Amino acid sequence: MPLILNKRVWVLVERLYIHAHEQDEFIDLLKTNDIDFSGNNYDEHLRYTKPYYTFMSEENYEFADFMELVPSYKYLPLLEKIVFDKDVQKTKSDNWNYYGEYIRNWYPALLELLHVAGVQIDKNTQTLSYEELQEEPVSGDFIPLQFGDVFIDYIRKELNESYAAGLMLSAMFLARKILEVVCARVLEVVFPKLVNKEYNEENHAIWYDKGRGKYHDFEVLLENLKDKSSSFHEDRDLVQEFVSLVKPFKNETNACVHKDYKLPDEPYIKQWKIPYIFSLAGRLFKKYCNP
């Protein structure tokens, strides 16, 4: 399967490099990689403070749309020069923001999306690589794995039916819901609120918000799962990989709800590796929740 990158990769690339080096250098960088981008009127948007801040704080997909027309073999050489650029890397500690868009979040988000796409990042050699795997013939359900849980398996049934009917937006939402439930259930079992029949407030707070009388939001559940990954011992790496893949998928699903976003199709769905994420989720759920 050829390398498919989420459009937000290019939004972040554009912002990061222009923030670190100005717009003219960004255009020059593209040209040195045989990419001739003539869109986005940077003179109009970036020469003055207010338009510049607006450009950096609002989703602008003109460059991202352009990059979807560029052959994918040009992606990694360009991305290497940005991912390993020292000034771009310094943005991780930049506490400034553009109308609430915090600069320090851009670089980590870029790395997360590259990881989801299957791009290998070698910091020692400062190279990016991607192995094009041959797609296996698809047979049966989109998510064949059964969890052995009535509630989760019913949602999985509707997820498979949605995917088979081409209802990709519904499939995204249902997949997100299952992953959220799995995350909450695993934390609830591994860190029970009753230990030796006595209430353990510290454990309870990992997955439950007493002040709001509900489970923590998905973002908090994922962060807590990641922070507590060492408690899973031999499964620490499994937990960390699970979180690293689920988090950007969750963010993308949220974006589809709250923003004027593209309608997902089958290639778009495939880039999130949902069946693989579910294989990780199934391993965690079956081992720790023992359905």
C-alpha positions as CSV (number, residue, x, y, z in Angstrom):
1,M,0.0,0.0,0.0
2,P,1.5,3.4,-0.9
3,L,2.2,6.0,1.7
4,I,-1.0,7.9,2.6
5,L,-0.7,10.8,5.0
6,N,-3.4,12.6,6.8
7,K,-4.0,16.1,5.5
8,R,-3.2,17.6,8.8
9,V,0.4,16.5,8.3
10,W,0.8,19.1,5.7
11,V,-1.0,21.7,7.7
12,L,1.5,21.2,10.5
13,V,4.5,21.0,8.1
14,E,3.5,24.3,6.6
15,R,3.0,26.0,9.9
16,L,6.1,24.7,11.5
17,Y,8.5,25.6,8.8
18,I,7.1,29.0,8.2
19,H,7.1,29.7,11.9
20,A,10.8,28.7,12.1
21,H,12.1,30.0,8.8
22,E,9.5,32.4,7.2
23,Q,7.4,31.8,4.1
24,D,10.1,32.5,1.4
25,E,12.4,29.8,2.8
26,F,9.4,27.4,2.8
27,I,8.8,28.0,-0.9
28,D,12.5,27.5,-1.5
29,L,12.5,24.2,0.4
30,L,9.7,22.9,-1.7
31,K,11.5,23.9,-4.9
32,T,14.7,22.1,-3.8
33,N,12.5,19.0,-3.5
34,D,11.1,19.5,-7.0
35,I,7.7,20.7,-5.6
36,D,6.4,23.8,-7.2
37,F,3.7,25.2,-5.0
38,S,2.1,28.5,-6.2
39,G,-1.0,28.6,-4.0
40,N,-1.6,30.3,-0.6
41,N,-1.1,34.0,-1.2
42,Y,1.6,34.3,1.5
43,D,2.2,37.9,0.7
44,E,-1.4,38.6,1.6
45,H,-1.6,36.3,4.7
46,L,1.8,36.5,6.2
47,R,3.3,39.9,5.7
48,Y,1.1,41.5,8.3
49,T,0.6,40.5,12.0
50,K,-3.2,39.9,12.1
51,P,-3.5,37.9,8.9
52,Y,-0.3,35.9,9.9
53,Y,-1.9,35.0,13.3
54,T,-5.2,34.1,11.6
55,F,-3.3,31.9,9.1
56,M,-1.5,30.1,11.9
57,S,-4.6,29.5,14.0
58,E,-7.2,28.4,11.4
59,E,-7.3,25.2,9.4
60,N,-6.1,26.0,5.9
61,Y,-6.0,23.0,3.6
62,E,-4.8,24.7,0.4
63,F,-1.3,23.4,0.7
64,A,-2.5,20.0,2.0
65,D,-4.9,19.6,-1.0
66,F,-2.0,20.4,-3.3
67,M,0.3,17.8,-1.7
68,E,-2.3,15.1,-2.3
69,L,-1.6,15.7,-6.0
70,V,2.2,15.3,-5.5
71,P,3.6,11.8,-6.1
72,S,4.1,10.1,-2.7
73,Y,7.8,9.3,-3.4
74,K,8.6,13.0,-2.8
75,Y,7.0,13.0,0.7
76,L,9.8,11.5,2.8
77,P,12.7,13.5,1.4
78,L,10.8,16.7,2.1
79,L,9.6,15.5,5.5
80,E,13.1,14.6,6.6
81,K,14.3,18.2,6.1
82,I,11.5,19.4,8.3
83,V,11.3,16.7,11.0
84,F,15.0,16.9,11.7
85,D,15.4,20.6,11.3
86,K,16.8,22.0,14.5
87,D,14.8,25.2,14.5
88,V,11.6,23.2,13.9
89,Q,12.5,20.8,16.7
90,K,12.9,23.8,19.1
91,T,9.2,24.5,18.7
92,K,8.5,21.7,21.2
93,S,9.5,24.2,24.0
94,D,7.9,27.3,22.4
95,N,5.3,28.6,24.8
96,W,3.9,31.1,22.4
97,N,0.5,30.7,20.7
98,Y,-1.4,32.1,17.7
99,Y,-4.9,33.0,18.9
100,G,-4.8,30.0,21.2
101,E,-3.0,27.6,18.8
102,Y,-0.1,26.6,20.9
103,I,3.1,26.1,18.9
104,R,4.6,23.5,21.2
105,N,1.8,21.0,20.2
106,W,2.6,21.1,16.5
107,Y,5.8,19.0,16.3
108,P,4.6,16.2,18.6
109,A,1.3,16.0,16.7
110,L,3.2,15.8,13.4
111,L,5.3,12.9,14.7
112,E,2.2,11.1,16.0
113,L,0.5,11.3,12.6
114,L,3.6,10.0,10.8
115,H,3.7,7.1,13.3
116,V,0.1,6.3,12.5
117,A,0.9,6.3,8.8
118,G,3.6,3.7,9.4
119,V,6.6,6.0,8.8
120,Q,9.7,4.9,10.7
121,I,11.6,7.8,12.3
122,D,15.3,7.0,12.9
123,K,16.8,9.8,15.1
124,N,20.3,8.4,14.9
125,T,20.6,8.5,11.1
126,Q,18.0,11.3,10.8
127,T,16.0,9.4,8.2
128,L,12.4,8.5,7.6
129,S,11.4,5.3,6.0
130,Y,8.2,3.5,5.0
131,E,7.7,-0.1,4.0
132,E,5.0,-0.7,1.4
133,L,3.2,-3.8,2.5
134,Q,1.2,-5.8,0.1
135,E,-2.5,-5.6,1.0
136,E,-4.1,-8.9,1.9
137,P,-7.4,-9.8,0.3
138,V,-10.2,-8.6,2.5
139,S,-12.6,-11.3,3.6
140,G,-15.4,-11.3,6.2
141,D,-16.0,-8.5,8.6
142,F,-14.0,-5.2,8.8
143,I,-13.4,-6.0,12.5
144,P,-13.6,-9.8,12.9
145,L,-12.4,-9.9,16.4
146,Q,-15.0,-10.7,19.1
147,F,-14.5,-9.2,22.5
148,G,-16.8,-11.6,24.4
149,D,-18.7,-8.6,25.8
150,V,-22.4,-8.1,24.9
151,F,-22.2,-4.3,24.8
152,I,-18.9,-4.0,22.9
153,D,-19.8,-6.8,20.4
154,Y,-23.1,-5.2,19.6
155,I,-21.4,-2.0,18.7
156,R,-18.8,-4.0,16.7
157,K,-21.7,-5.6,14.8
158,E,-23.1,-2.1,13.8
159,L,-19.5,-1.0,13.0
160,N,-19.1,-3.9,10.6
161,E,-22.5,-3.2,9.0
162,S,-21.7,0.5,8.6
163,Y,-18.4,-0.3,7.0
164,A,-20.0,-2.8,4.6
165,A,-22.7,-0.3,3.7
166,G,-20.1,2.4,3.0
167,L,-21.1,4.5,5.9
168,M,-17.6,5.5,6.8
169,L,-18.4,8.4,9.1
170,S,-20.6,6.1,11.2
171,A,-17.8,3.5,11.2
172,M,-15.4,6.1,12.6
173,F,-17.7,7.1,15.4
174,L,-18.5,3.5,16.4
175,A,-14.8,2.5,16.3
176,R,-14.0,5.4,18.5
177,K,-16.8,4.5,21.0
178,I,-15.5,0.9,21.3
179,L,-11.9,2.0,21.9
180,E,-13.1,4.4,24.6
181,V,-15.0,1.7,26.3
182,V,-12.1,-0.7,26.2
183,C,-9.8,1.9,27.6
184,A,-12.1,2.7,30.5
185,R,-12.8,-1.0,31.2
186,V,-9.1,-2.0,31.2
187,L,-8.2,0.9,33.6
188,E,-11.2,0.0,35.8
189,V,-10.1,-3.6,36.2
190,V,-6.3,-3.0,36.6
191,F,-6.9,-0.1,39.0
192,P,-10.0,-1.2,41.0
193,K,-11.7,1.3,43.3
194,L,-12.0,-1.5,45.9
195,V,-8.8,-3.0,47.1
196,N,-9.2,-5.7,49.8
197,K,-12.7,-4.5,50.2
198,E,-11.6,-1.0,51.0
199,Y,-12.1,2.1,48.9
200,N,-9.0,3.2,47.0
201,E,-9.4,6.9,46.0
202,E,-6.2,7.0,44.0
203,N,-7.2,4.1,41.8
204,H,-10.7,5.4,41.3
205,A,-9.4,8.8,40.2
206,I,-7.4,7.2,37.3
207,W,-10.6,6.4,35.4
208,Y,-13.5,8.2,37.2
209,D,-14.2,11.9,37.7
210,K,-16.0,12.1,41.0
211,G,-16.7,15.8,40.7
212,R,-18.6,15.3,37.5
213,G,-20.0,12.0,38.4
214,K,-18.8,10.2,35.2
215,Y,-15.9,8.5,33.6
216,H,-13.1,10.7,32.5
217,D,-13.1,12.0,29.0
218,F,-11.4,9.8,26.4
219,E,-8.4,12.1,26.3
220,V,-7.8,11.8,30.0
221,L,-8.3,8.1,29.9
222,L,-5.6,7.7,27.2
223,E,-3.2,10.0,29.1
224,N,-3.7,8.0,32.3
225,L,-3.3,4.7,30.5
226,K,0.0,5.9,29.0
227,D,1.2,7.3,32.4
228,K,0.4,4.0,34.0
229,S,1.8,1.8,31.3
230,S,4.6,0.5,33.5
231,S,2.0,-1.1,35.7
232,F,1.2,-3.5,32.8
233,H,4.8,-4.9,33.1
234,E,5.4,-7.2,30.1
235,D,2.6,-5.4,28.2
236,R,4.0,-1.9,28.7
237,D,5.0,-1.6,25.0
238,L,1.7,-2.9,23.9
239,V,-0.1,-0.3,26.0
240,Q,2.1,2.5,24.7
241,E,1.6,1.5,21.1
242,F,-2.1,1.3,21.6
243,V,-2.3,4.8,23.0
244,S,0.0,6.2,20.3
245,L,-2.3,5.0,17.6
246,V,-5.6,5.6,19.3
247,K,-5.0,9.2,20.3
248,P,-4.6,10.7,16.8
249,F,-7.5,8.6,15.5
250,K,-9.7,10.0,18.4
251,N,-8.6,13.5,17.5
252,E,-9.4,13.0,13.9
253,T,-12.9,11.7,14.7
254,N,-13.5,14.7,17.0
255,A,-12.5,17.0,14.1
256,C,-15.0,15.3,11.8
257,V,-17.7,16.2,14.4
258,H,-16.7,19.7,15.3
259,K,-15.2,21.1,12.1
260,D,-16.2,21.6,8.5
261,Y,-14.2,18.5,7.4
262,K,-13.8,16.2,4.5
263,L,-16.2,13.3,4.2
264,P,-14.3,10.0,5.0
265,D,-14.1,7.4,2.3
266,E,-12.5,3.9,2.3
267,P,-8.9,5.0,1.6
268,Y,-9.3,7.6,4.3
269,I,-10.5,5.0,6.8
270,K,-7.7,2.6,6.0
271,Q,-5.0,5.1,6.9
272,W,-6.0,4.9,10.6
273,K,-5.2,1.2,10.8
274,I,-8.4,0.5,12.6
275,P,-8.3,-3.3,12.4
276,Y,-4.8,-3.3,13.7
277,I,-5.7,-1.0,16.6
278,F,-8.6,-3.3,17.4
279,S,-6.2,-6.3,17.5
280,L,-4.2,-4.4,20.2
281,A,-7.4,-3.5,22.0
282,G,-8.6,-7.1,21.9
283,R,-5.3,-8.4,23.4
284,L,-5.6,-5.9,26.3
285,F,-9.3,-6.5,26.9
286,K,-9.1,-10.3,26.8
287,K,-6.1,-10.4,29.1
288,Y,-7.1,-7.9,31.7
289,C,-10.9,-7.9,31.6
290,N,-11.2,-11.7,31.2
291,P,-14.7,-11.6,29.5
